[in-house]
Amino acid sequence: MQPRSEASQHCLRFGLSTAPSSRVRMYQDPDGNIVHHFNIPGRHSRLTVTAEAFVEVSPPPALPEVLHPATWARIDSETATGEFWESVNASPFARRTEQLATLAGEIGLGRGDDPLTTIQQIMSDVFRRFEYAPQSTRVDSPIDDALSSRRGVCQDFAHIMIALVRQLGIPCRYVSGYLFQPGGSGAGSIDGATHAWVETWLPDLGWVGFDPTHNSPAGEHHIRVAVGRDYADVPPTRGVFKGLSAVRSELAVGVSVGTTQQYSDPTLFTPWMSREASAPLVDAESSQQQ
């Protein structure tokens, strides 16, 4: 949940707290994402995790109109070293399927004159051929769900674009974060939700962001939180709880992004909260020991 600090983005302040209270530890994963970990061994009926961040984002460098055709050879040379192995090969949510092959045939997927133009064309094809439809898929939906219905959310748009770009041998990864839209929400985003887009690696340019949900390069309104092969590497929360099988865990999420002028309250967003348990806790000795 902690925004990254690199390049044109700097996380100036971040805090994460839990109720019931706990000691929150943190570490950095191999992709440079900050992971926070905590345990609450005591019994409780509600868990609230609150994160607040203050981030400064500057416009990224302007992209060139085209790249030299020889850039394809440079990409092949770099990927042959194995450095980008995870960003070139299939991952749990971005893999080749028959339906993806059908889409690739429809758009005439192939290496164009230069990598940048080719990536932008793939982004445009995904944007035009899929309808943004909230709640049409789940966080664990395979890409075939969106490919068959031609409907999905930002996560599906990102996974499909990643799978297509990787087929051409271009390193491509998933970005989880937030999108700030001045003046209210626009098409392709939901208040109270995170956003997803992709980054591709290009020689001399490094990792460059593209948002297939909006058919545009990622800019100063895209707040980067975590990067990985796909969503499986960067879910906002992951954990285990012990309780009665009769108790159903229900999640409520609230996200709010705005400027410093809009937020006098330091709490910017509440990423994860569980509702009250619907059944009483049992005082069995075995449960207490556990």
N, C-alpha and C positions, 0 to 999 in steps of 0.2 A: 504493500500500500504506500510505501514511501517513494515519492518521485525521485527519479535519477538526477544526478548532477554531472553534467558533461556537456561539452560543446556549447550550444546556445541556451541551455537550460540549467538553472541552478536552484536547488532546493535550499532556501535560506533558513527555514524552520520546520521541524516536524516533531509531532508528539503522538504517541499511541497509548491509550489507557483501556483498562477492562473493568467491568463491574459484574461480579465481585472482583476485587482488586487482586492483582498478581504481579510477580516480578517478570517483566518482559525482557528477554534477552534478544540480541540481534547478531546476525552474521551476514556475510556476503557470499552469494552462490557463485558458481563458475562463470555465469554470464554477467556478473557485476550487479545483480539485483540485491537489494537489502531485504533480508528475511527476518521477521520478528517471531519469536517463539515464546509461548507461556504455557503453564499448567495451572489448573484450578482443581486441586484434589478434593476440596470440600463440596458437600451437596448444595445444589442451588437449582432454582426453577427458571431462571432467566440469565442469559449471558449477553452483555452488550460490549461491543468493541468500538471505540471511537478514535478516529485518526484525524489529525488536523495538520495542514501543511500550508506553507507560504512559499510560493515558487515564482521565480523571475524567469521569463521566457523571452528571448529575442528572436527576430526573424532569422531563419537559416540562410546561408549563402544562396544566391540565385543560381539556378541550374542552367547549364549551357543549352542551346537549342538542340544540338546533336553532338554525338561523340564520333571519334574517328573509327572507321570500320575495323581497324586493327585492334580495337579494344576487345573484340571477341577473343582474339588470340591471347591477350593479356589475362583475361578472365580464366581461360582454360589453363594457362600456365600457373596461375595462383591456386586454382582449385585442385590441380594435380598434386600439390604438395600435401594435401590432406588437412590444411589449416581450416578450411570451411566445410569439412565433411558433414557436420550436423545441419548446416544451412543449405546443403545441396541435395541431401538424400531425404527419403520419405520419413515422416514422423506420424504419431498416432492419429492426428486430425487432418493431416495434409499429405495424403498418399494417392497414388494412381488407382483409379477405379474405371470400370467400363463406362460409367456415366461421365466421368471426367474426360475420358478419351473421346466420347461423343461431342462434348463441348469443344475440345481442342480441334476436332475436325471442322466444327461449325465456324470457328473463328479463324481457321487456317493457321493454327499455332506453328510458329517457326521462327528462326533467327532472321530478323530483318536487316536493314542496312547498318544499324548500330544498336547496341544494347539499350540505351536510354529510350530511343524511339520505340523499340519493341516493348519495353516495360510499360511505357505510357499507353500503348495500344492495347495491351492486355488489361490494364486497369480500366480503360474506357469500355472494352468489350464486357467485362464483368459488370460494370455499372449499368450498361444499357440492357443487358439480358436478364438481370435479376431485379425483382421488386423488393424494396425494403418493407418488411412486414413484421412489426413487433410481435413477439410471442409465437411466431410461426415455427421456431425450433427451440431446442433446449441447449444448455451449455455443453452437454455431452453428445449432441447430435453429430453423426458422421456427415461428411460433405454430401453424400448421396441424397440425404433428406432435402437439402436445398437445391441440389442439381435436378432432382426429379420434379419438384414443384416450381422451380425457378423463383423461389421466394426465400427470404432469410433476413438475418440481422447482420450487423457489422462483423461479428465473429465469423459468420459463414462467408461473407464477401472476402475477408482476409484469408481464410483457409483455402478457398478456391483459387485466389490469385497466387498464393504461395505455392500451391501444388503445380500450377501452370508455369510459373516462372522457374521453378526448380527443374522442370523437364528440359529447359533450355540450358541447364548448366550454370545458371546465375545464382549465387548465394542469396537466400531470401529468408527472413525471419519474421516472427509475429511480435507485435507491439501492443501491450495493454496499457491503457491510460485514460485520460479524460479529454473532453473536447469543450472548450469554452466558446459559446456562440453569443456574441453581443446582441442585445435586443431580443433575446428569447431563443427558444429551440427552433431549429430548422429541420428540413427533411433529412432523415437518416440519423437521428439521434433522439434519445429519450431522456427527459429529466429524471434524475435519480438513478442513472445507469452509467457504467463505465463505457469506454469506447475502444475499438480495436482497429489497427491498420497494419501495414507491412513496411519493412525496410529491406532494400536490396543493396548489395555491396557492389560498387563500381570503382575501377582503378582511378586514382587521383581524387575521387570524390568521397570515398569511404561509404559509410552506411547512409542511404538516402531514403526518406520516408515517402510513402505513397498511400493515399486513402481511397480505396476503391468504392467505399460507401458514398463518397462525395465527388469522386472522379477528379481528384486534385492532389498536388503534392502536400505532404504534411508541413504545416507552417507554425507560426508562433502561437496559434490557438490550440495546438495539440500538445498536451502535457504528458510526457512519457513517464510511465511508472515502472514497467518491467519489460524485458525482452526474452524470447525463448524460441524454440522450434515451432511451437504452436500453443494453443490455450492450455494444454495439459501441463506445460512447464510453469505457467504463471497465473494460476487461479488466485483471486484476492484472498481467499481463506481456504485452509485445508486442515482437517483435524479429526479427532476421534472423541466420542463421548460415551459414557456408560449410563444406562438408565433402564427403566421398565420398557418392555417391548410394547406395552399398551400406550406409551407416550409417543406421540408423533412430533418430531422436530419441525418447527415452522420457522422460516427465515423471512426477515423483513430488511430491505436495503434502502438506504437513502443517500443520495449524492447531490451535492450542490457545489457549483463552481462559479466564481465571480471575481470581480476586481476588488482591490483593497477598499475602494469607496463603497462597494456594495455590502461589505462584511465588517461590521463593528464587533459582532460576536466572533470570538476566535475559533469557534467550531465550524469548520468549512463543510464537513460531510461526515456521515455516519455510515461506514461501509457495510457493517454486518451487525445484526441484532436478532436474537431468538425471542420468540414470544413465550408467554407463560406456559408451563407444562399443564396439560389438561387432566392429569391424574396425580394423586398424592404419592409421595415417596414412601418407600417401605423401610421399616426399621429392623429388618432381618439382620441377624448377626453376620451372616456371610456378606451382605451388602455393605455393612459398616467396615468389615475387614478389607473388602475390595477398595 
